[in-house]
Amino acid sequence: MRVMITGSRTWTDQSAINQALSALHRHEPITVLHGACPRGADAIAHTWCTRHHVPVETYPADWTTGHAAGPHRNAAMVATHPDLCLAFIRKNSRGATGCAALAKQANIPTLHNPTPTDISKYIAARHSRKPPARSLLTAAIDYAAHGWPVFMLARSKRPLAGCERCDDKRGYDGHDRDACPCLTCHGFYAATTDPDRITAMVDAAPRGQLALRTGTASDVVVLDVDPRNGGRRGLATLVADGLVPRTAYVITGSDGLHLFYRHPGTPLAAKVPGVPGIDIKTDGGYVVLPPSIHQRTGRPYRWADRGPVQEMPPALATVCQPAPPPTIPTTPTPPVSTRSAGGISHPDLLLASHLDAVARAPEGHRRTTLYGASRGVARMILAHAINKDDGIAALTTTGRNADQTDRDIRAAIRGGFRDEGLAA
């Protein structure tokens, strides 16, 4: 959430600004924008951000250009369309008042000298927003008409709870998740283009999120750009190298990007190797679609470019190839039996990619990476692409080779499996 601060140079009430920013930050991560004034509201906000390690965007005025520098600076901040404007104004300060007025004209929620009650009301309103079920249904049927299999998620972006019959069979052979008639038990395995099933799905989860099954099932892969993990910088690198042509893309509810490309017909890694903050949603994955509402920010996913989905260039597909299995001179990973299933065309390469991510993870991030790999392996087990015991053995050996304790390994596997609906 991006919060713009505007205020008087003579503002001295630190508690008002500190309380407002602290209340917002307790509910979700924030980035603060301000005009870089060395005193007053800007300076107080900057000090709070430094103390709480909150990212800051500064927009200093170039006063060498004359008195218009202040209004030009304010217009530049508003043009980035922050989520909220907090105005701390004394004695009708002309510059700050003008900036707040610009924010209102741009339909940016603006709170003047906000009290804790004002902040609480804003947070409650922000988190209560949801798309009308009818708009979800209309969008879902439209996607299906274009050949995209869709399904419904819970508000948390996780698969909906399954029925008792299917829960008893999760992770075991003999239960075909793609053919199962249940509406919501198996996440992306329930994805369909059948309008009647889609209608029943939306009726069953009207407050959920609409999602697309990626990979060969839809002939779509998505580059998921996460700005919190350096994704914008990573994307800029790919663009500078001429690897990312313009295509249909979505701005997510957390200010990330989803870039849609046609499936290149070759296996892809879970992340763009060597590029921070960019995941690849392909076989065995899914992405949330507009007009779903992000569960944390309360903001909608929206199409920024609804043009045609372009072919993934061969050069980009090559960059996104999974790395070969890690060669580690310690205890070898037990042999794993894989088979093509559940729309996963190259399970051996996909498994190798999950394990390699753990081997390559820097110290301090290995358990988190092992958790993510466990979620990927759980999806493969649910797709009958890998035996459950083999998957646990491979993850355990890889975790040990990454200097993780058995306790941490068990916790990562158990958590990853649980969050994919599979008992460890």
PLY file of the C-alpha trace (Angstrom):
ply
format ascii 1.0
element vertex 424
property float x
property float y
property float z
element edge 423
property int vertex1
property int vertex2
end_header
0.00 0.00 0.00
1.44 3.37 -1.05
0.67 6.24 1.34
1.33 9.84 0.30
2.12 12.36 3.04
1.52 16.03 2.44
1.65 18.64 5.16
2.76 21.95 6.49
6.41 22.82 7.00
5.38 24.04 10.44
3.66 20.81 11.49
5.11 19.60 14.83
2.65 16.96 16.11
4.74 13.82 15.72
2.22 11.56 17.47
-0.52 12.23 14.90
1.68 11.12 12.00
3.30 8.26 13.89
-0.05 6.84 15.05
-1.56 7.04 11.57
1.36 5.31 9.85
1.67 2.69 12.60
-2.03 1.82 12.34
-1.80 1.36 8.58
1.43 -0.61 8.80
-0.07 -3.03 11.33
-2.60 -4.14 8.73
-0.40 -4.44 5.64
3.03 -3.44 4.30
3.22 0.20 3.24
5.47 2.49 1.24
5.46 6.18 2.13
5.72 9.01 -0.42
6.60 12.55 0.60
8.05 15.75 -0.80
11.40 15.57 1.02
10.95 18.78 2.98
13.65 18.86 5.73
11.12 19.90 8.38
7.46 19.55 9.20
5.22 16.64 8.19
7.62 15.21 5.59
10.53 15.06 8.02
8.43 13.47 10.78
7.12 10.82 8.38
10.63 10.11 7.09
11.94 9.62 10.62
9.13 7.17 11.39
9.89 5.20 8.19
13.57 4.99 9.05
12.80 3.72 12.52
10.38 1.06 11.23
12.35 0.10 8.08
9.50 1.17 5.81
10.34 1.98 2.16
10.20 5.65 1.18
9.70 7.41 -2.15
10.87 11.04 -2.07
9.90 13.75 -4.53
12.05 16.82 -3.78
11.09 20.07 -5.46
13.61 21.69 -7.80
13.41 25.22 -6.44
15.92 26.47 -9.01
13.03 26.47 -11.47
11.08 29.04 -9.46
7.98 29.16 -7.25
6.13 26.64 -9.44
8.49 23.90 -8.28
6.27 23.00 -5.31
3.04 22.51 -7.31
4.98 20.59 -9.98
6.40 18.27 -7.31
2.94 17.73 -5.81
1.48 16.92 -9.22
4.27 14.38 -9.82
3.48 12.58 -6.55
-0.25 12.50 -7.29
0.43 11.21 -10.81
1.88 8.00 -9.34
-1.64 7.38 -7.96
-0.94 6.33 -4.38
-3.60 4.39 -2.47
-4.12 7.00 0.23
-3.25 10.63 0.95
-2.71 11.78 4.54
-2.76 15.57 4.83
-1.40 17.19 8.02
-2.11 20.88 7.57
-1.77 23.90 9.87
-3.35 27.28 9.17
-4.52 26.29 5.67
-0.97 25.90 4.34
-1.31 26.70 0.65
1.08 24.07 -0.75
-0.21 21.14 1.30
-3.82 22.17 0.79
-3.26 22.30 -2.96
-1.63 18.85 -2.93
-4.55 17.35 -0.99
-6.97 18.94 -3.46
-5.09 17.38 -6.37
-5.32 13.98 -4.68
-9.07 14.31 -4.26
-9.45 15.32 -7.91
-7.56 12.12 -8.84
-10.04 10.06 -6.74
-7.36 9.18 -4.19
-8.86 8.73 -0.69
-7.68 11.74 1.32
-7.79 12.17 5.11
-7.16 15.62 6.63
-5.43 15.66 10.02
-6.69 12.08 10.57
-7.53 10.79 14.02
-7.08 7.10 15.00
-10.83 6.70 14.42
-10.47 8.03 10.87
-7.69 5.54 10.15
-9.69 2.65 11.61
-12.70 3.51 9.44
-10.51 3.70 6.34
-8.92 0.30 7.06
-12.32 -1.30 7.67
-13.70 0.11 4.42
-10.61 -0.94 2.47
-10.76 -4.53 3.65
-14.52 -4.88 3.14
-14.41 -4.23 -0.61
-15.30 -7.22 -2.75
-16.43 -7.71 -6.35
-20.11 -8.42 -6.96
-20.57 -12.14 -7.62
-22.29 -11.32 -10.90
-19.20 -9.49 -12.22
-17.05 -12.50 -11.33
-19.44 -14.82 -13.14
-19.56 -12.62 -16.24
-15.76 -12.43 -16.36
-15.38 -16.17 -15.73
-17.69 -17.15 -18.56
-15.95 -14.67 -20.86
-12.56 -16.21 -20.07
-13.97 -19.69 -20.65
-15.37 -18.63 -24.02
-11.77 -17.84 -25.04
-10.62 -21.31 -24.01
-9.25 -20.48 -20.55
-10.16 -23.06 -17.87
-11.06 -21.19 -14.68
-11.92 -22.09 -11.10
-12.60 -20.44 -7.76
-10.21 -19.93 -4.85
-10.87 -18.89 -1.28
-10.31 -15.22 -0.41
-6.85 -16.22 0.79
-5.78 -17.34 -2.73
-5.67 -20.92 -1.47
-7.83 -23.77 -2.76
-11.25 -24.04 -1.17
-11.94 -26.76 1.37
-12.74 -30.14 -0.10
-15.57 -32.49 0.59
-15.07 -35.41 2.97
-14.99 -37.98 0.19
-12.18 -36.23 -1.68
-10.26 -35.29 1.46
-9.99 -38.97 2.32
-8.34 -39.65 -1.05
-5.92 -36.75 -1.32
-2.44 -37.96 -2.08
-3.49 -41.49 -2.93
-3.63 -43.21 -6.29
-6.99 -44.05 -7.76
-8.62 -40.62 -7.39
-8.56 -38.74 -10.70
-8.60 -35.08 -9.74
-9.10 -33.86 -13.31
-12.16 -36.09 -13.75
-13.58 -35.62 -10.24
-17.09 -34.08 -10.48
-16.66 -32.03 -7.29
-16.63 -28.27 -7.87
-13.95 -26.99 -5.53
-12.04 -29.88 -3.97
-8.87 -29.89 -6.03
-7.83 -26.33 -6.79
-6.76 -25.91 -10.40
-7.74 -29.53 -11.19
-11.33 -28.30 -11.00
-10.70 -25.64 -13.68
-13.20 -25.82 -16.52
-14.64 -24.00 -19.52
-18.15 -25.39 -18.94
-20.48 -22.41 -18.27
-22.80 -24.48 -16.07
-19.98 -25.70 -13.83
-18.51 -22.20 -13.69
-21.87 -20.80 -12.59
-22.09 -23.42 -9.86
-18.54 -22.63 -8.73
-19.21 -18.91 -8.39
-22.47 -19.62 -6.57
-20.54 -21.86 -4.17
-17.85 -19.23 -3.49
-19.25 -15.77 -4.33
-16.67 -14.02 -2.11
-13.73 -15.99 -3.45
-11.17 -15.20 -6.14
-11.35 -16.19 -9.79
-8.27 -18.02 -11.08
-6.79 -19.44 -14.29
-5.07 -22.81 -14.54
-1.78 -22.06 -16.28
0.35 -24.33 -18.44
-0.66 -26.68 -21.20
-4.27 -26.77 -19.98
-4.79 -23.13 -21.03
-1.78 -22.73 -23.36
-0.75 -19.80 -21.12
2.29 -19.08 -18.97
2.50 -16.01 -16.75
5.48 -14.02 -15.52
4.51 -13.02 -11.99
6.40 -9.83 -11.06
6.52 -9.27 -7.28
7.66 -5.70 -6.47
8.31 -6.59 -2.82
11.12 -8.94 -3.85
12.78 -6.77 -6.50
10.53 -7.87 -9.34
10.37 -4.45 -10.98
14.17 -4.33 -11.19
14.23 -7.87 -12.51
11.66 -7.01 -15.16
13.63 -3.90 -16.15
16.67 -6.14 -16.72
14.69 -8.47 -18.99
13.21 -5.54 -20.90
16.65 -3.94 -21.36
17.88 -7.24 -22.80
15.00 -7.27 -25.28
13.53 -10.47 -23.83
10.05 -9.25 -22.82
7.86 -8.04 -25.71
4.62 -6.19 -25.01
1.74 -8.55 -24.27
-1.50 -8.68 -22.32
-0.85 -7.95 -18.66
-2.62 -7.43 -15.34
-1.84 -5.10 -12.44
-2.44 -7.17 -9.33
-4.12 -6.06 -6.14
-0.70 -5.71 -4.51
0.80 -3.59 -7.34
2.54 -6.54 -8.94
2.29 -7.49 -12.60
1.12 -10.63 -14.42
2.48 -10.84 -17.99
0.62 -13.39 -20.12
2.37 -15.37 -22.88
1.43 -18.40 -24.93
2.97 -21.63 -23.68
6.24 -22.28 -25.57
5.76 -26.05 -25.48
8.89 -26.64 -23.40
9.32 -27.08 -19.63
9.95 -23.90 -17.67
11.45 -23.24 -14.25
9.42 -22.01 -11.28
11.42 -18.75 -11.29
13.40 -16.84 -13.91
16.93 -18.02 -13.09
19.20 -15.24 -11.86
16.46 -12.60 -11.97
14.96 -11.44 -8.64
11.26 -11.25 -7.91
9.84 -12.99 -11.00
8.01 -16.32 -10.71
6.83 -18.35 -13.69
3.30 -19.73 -13.51
3.14 -22.69 -15.86
2.21 -26.39 -15.60
1.02 -27.17 -12.10
0.22 -23.52 -11.29
-2.42 -20.82 -11.42
-2.90 -17.04 -11.24
-5.72 -14.88 -9.92
-7.73 -13.10 -12.62
-9.56 -9.73 -12.72
-11.92 -8.58 -11.31
-10.95 -10.47 -8.14
-10.13 -8.43 -5.03
-6.78 -8.93 -3.28
-7.46 -10.37 0.16
-4.90 -8.18 1.95
-5.02 -4.82 0.20
-8.70 -4.79 -0.78
-7.71 -3.63 -4.27
-8.90 -5.28 -7.50
-6.82 -7.11 -10.06
-7.27 -5.19 -13.31
-6.26 -5.51 -16.93
-3.78 -2.82 -17.94
-3.49 -4.22 -21.47
-6.23 -6.57 -22.69
-4.57 -7.01 -26.08
-3.66 -10.40 -27.55
-1.55 -12.84 -25.56
1.73 -12.92 -27.44
3.92 -15.91 -28.12
6.72 -16.32 -25.59
9.87 -15.48 -27.57
12.32 -18.38 -27.93
15.03 -16.29 -26.27
12.85 -15.72 -23.19
11.81 -19.38 -23.11
15.49 -20.32 -23.17
16.28 -18.00 -20.24
13.39 -19.57 -18.30
14.55 -23.16 -18.75
14.88 -25.13 -15.51
18.39 -25.65 -14.25
19.79 -29.19 -14.30
19.51 -31.16 -11.07
22.04 -30.03 -8.47
25.22 -32.05 -8.19
25.99 -32.36 -4.49
28.84 -34.60 -3.36
27.16 -35.63 -0.12
24.40 -38.16 0.50
22.62 -38.62 -2.85
18.92 -37.94 -3.26
17.02 -41.24 -3.51
15.85 -42.09 -7.04
12.39 -40.71 -7.67
9.82 -42.25 -9.95
7.91 -39.64 -11.96
5.33 -39.90 -14.66
3.51 -37.40 -16.84
0.17 -36.59 -15.23
-2.22 -33.82 -14.29
-1.10 -31.56 -17.14
2.55 -31.68 -15.98
4.39 -32.60 -19.15
7.93 -32.99 -17.72
7.64 -33.94 -14.03
11.29 -34.95 -13.76
12.46 -31.51 -14.85
9.87 -29.77 -12.68
10.99 -31.75 -9.63
14.64 -30.97 -10.39
13.75 -27.27 -10.58
12.08 -27.35 -7.13
15.07 -29.12 -5.55
17.58 -26.87 -7.29
15.88 -23.78 -5.85
16.67 -25.08 -2.36
20.26 -25.91 -3.26
20.80 -22.41 -4.67
19.04 -20.49 -1.89
21.31 -18.18 0.13
21.83 -18.84 3.81
18.93 -17.51 5.83
16.41 -18.23 3.05
16.80 -21.99 2.76
13.96 -23.06 5.02
11.57 -20.66 3.30
12.71 -21.96 -0.08
12.28 -25.55 1.12
8.72 -24.68 2.15
8.05 -23.30 -1.35
9.60 -26.41 -2.93
7.40 -28.57 -0.69
4.30 -26.81 -2.02
5.45 -27.50 -5.57
6.15 -31.15 -4.82
2.76 -31.45 -3.09
1.07 -30.24 -6.28
3.00 -32.88 -8.23
1.85 -35.58 -5.78
-1.75 -34.45 -6.11
-1.32 -34.66 -9.90
-0.04 -38.25 -9.61
3.22 -37.12 -11.23
5.31 -38.34 -8.29
4.90 -40.83 -5.46
4.30 -39.18 -2.08
7.02 -41.11 -0.23
9.55 -40.37 -2.99
8.67 -36.69 -2.85
9.19 -36.50 0.92
12.48 -38.42 0.63
13.79 -36.09 -2.09
12.84 -32.97 -0.11
14.36 -34.38 3.08
17.69 -35.21 1.44
17.82 -31.84 -0.32
17.08 -30.07 2.97
19.85 -31.93 4.75
22.29 -31.10 1.96
21.30 -27.45 2.50
22.31 -27.71 6.19
18.76 -27.72 7.56
17.89 -29.60 10.72
15.50 -32.53 10.51
13.04 -30.59 12.65
13.06 -27.61 10.27
12.83 -29.93 7.27
9.78 -31.70 8.70
8.13 -28.35 9.52
8.76 -26.98 6.01
7.42 -30.12 4.31
4.43 -30.37 6.63
3.56 -26.69 6.12
4.00 -26.81 2.35
1.90 -29.96 1.99
-0.78 -28.64 4.32
-1.13 -25.39 2.37
-1.70 -27.40 -0.82
-4.32 -29.57 0.90
-2.15 -32.66 1.35
-1.30 -34.42 4.62
2.46 -34.89 5.09
0 1
1 2
2 3
3 4
4 5
5 6
6 7
7 8
8 9
9 10
10 11
11 12
12 13
13 14
14 15
15 16
16 17
17 18
18 19
19 20
20 21
21 22
22 23
23 24
24 25
25 26
26 27
27 28
28 29
29 30
30 31
31 32
32 33
33 34
34 35
35 36
36 37
37 38
38 39
39 40
40 41
41 42
42 43
43 44
44 45
45 46
46 47
47 48
48 49
49 50
50 51
51 52
52 53
53 54
54 55
55 56
56 57
57 58
58 59
59 60
60 61
61 62
62 63
63 64
64 65
65 66
66 67
67 68
68 69
69 70
70 71
71 72
72 73
73 74
74 75
75 76
76 77
77 78
78 79
79 80
80 81
81 82
82 83
83 84
84 85
85 86
86 87
87 88
88 89
89 90
90 91
91 92
92 93
93 94
94 95
95 96
96 97
97 98
98 99
99 100
100 101
101 102
102 103
103 104
104 105
105 106
106 107
107 108
108 109
109 110
110 111
111 112
112 113
113 114
114 115
115 116
116 117
117 118
118 119
119 120
120 121
121 122
122 123
123 124
124 125
125 126
126 127
127 128
128 129
129 130
130 131
131 132
132 133
133 134
134 135
135 136
136 137
137 138
138 139
139 140
140 141
141 142
142 143
143 144
144 145
145 146
146 147
147 148
148 149
149 150
150 151
151 152
152 153
153 154
154 155
155 156
156 157
157 158
158 159
159 160
160 161
161 162
162 163
163 164
164 165
165 166
166 167
167 168
168 169
169 170
170 171
171 172
172 173
173 174
174 175
175 176
176 177
177 178
178 179
179 180
180 181
181 182
182 183
183 184
184 185
185 186
186 187
187 188
188 189
189 190
190 191
191 192
192 193
193 194
194 195
195 196
196 197
197 198
198 199
199 200
200 201
201 202
202 203
203 204
204 205
205 206
206 207
207 208
208 209
209 210
210 211
211 212
212 213
213 214
214 215
215 216
216 217
217 218
218 219
219 220
220 221
221 222
222 223
223 224
224 225
225 226
226 227
227 228
228 229
229 230
230 231
231 232
232 233
233 234
234 235
235 236
236 237
237 238
238 239
239 240
240 241
241 242
242 243
243 244
244 245
245 246
246 247
247 248
248 249
249 250
250 251
251 252
252 253
253 254
254 255
255 256
256 257
257 258
258 259
259 260
260 261
261 262
262 263
263 264
264 265
265 266
266 267
267 268
268 269
269 270
270 271
271 272
272 273
273 274
274 275
275 276
276 277
277 278
278 279
279 280
280 281
281 282
282 283
283 284
284 285
285 286
286 287
287 288
288 289
289 290
290 291
291 292
292 293
293 294
294 295
295 296
296 297
297 298
298 299
299 300
300 301
301 302
302 303
303 304
304 305
305 306
306 307
307 308
308 309
309 310
310 311
311 312
312 313
313 314
314 315
315 316
316 317
317 318
318 319
319 320
320 321
321 322
322 323
323 324
324 325
325 326
326 327
327 328
328 329
329 330
330 331
331 332
332 333
333 334
334 335
335 336
336 337
337 338
338 339
339 340
340 341
341 342
342 343
343 344
344 345
345 346
346 347
347 348
348 349
349 350
350 351
351 352
352 353
353 354
354 355
355 356
356 357
357 358
358 359
359 360
360 361
361 362
362 363
363 364
364 365
365 366
366 367
367 368
368 369
369 370
370 371
371 372
372 373
373 374
374 375
375 376
376 377
377 378
378 379
379 380
380 381
381 382
382 383
383 384
384 385
385 386
386 387
387 388
388 389
389 390
390 391
391 392
392 393
393 394
394 395
395 396
396 397
397 398
398 399
399 400
400 401
401 402
402 403
403 404
404 405
405 406
406 407
407 408
408 409
409 410
410 411
411 412
412 413
413 414
414 415
415 416
416 417
417 418
418 419
419 420
420 421
421 422
422 423
